[in-house]
Amino acid sequence: MSEANGTAEKQFAIQRIYTKDISFETPNAPIIFTQKWEPSVELNLGTQVQPLDNAMFEVVLTLTVTVKTADSVAYLVEIKQAGIFLMGGFTDQELGPMLGIVCPATLFPYAREAVSDLVTKGSFPQLILAPVNFDALYVQHLQQAQQSLEPQTLN
């Protein structure tokens, strides 16, 4: 606590980072290994936040990667990379970006590494996911939430 101005000191600390759930599927093996390798990659991201006690939050970053070649699914990877974060002294306005940007950005490299390892162990060429701009995704999420609150007009 900062006694001089009466405001709480801000604290941010990673308490734990862990894999909550992980899945790798190769639904079209072994035939997929005989086809020409021209992959298309689809990445879906999501986050969930669960308040714990004493300014602690669990943040779960979910990545679903679907790789297809032609019309066949080569593999599907889903990971829920989680972390427990201590965030004390933040206002509600500050907490949103911390939970929606800082925490997922902290978790992403761990999830990206797990995806790469699983793909390689599945006998596929290495997949390294591109960095994600969580700032832009957070702003986009806020804009979508704002639009859904605006009254709809009929033309």
Summary of the structure (lengths in Angstrom):
residues: 155
radius of gyration: 19.8
end to end distance: 54.6
largest distance: 70.1
contacts: 401
relative contact order: 0.19
helix: 32%
strand: 38%
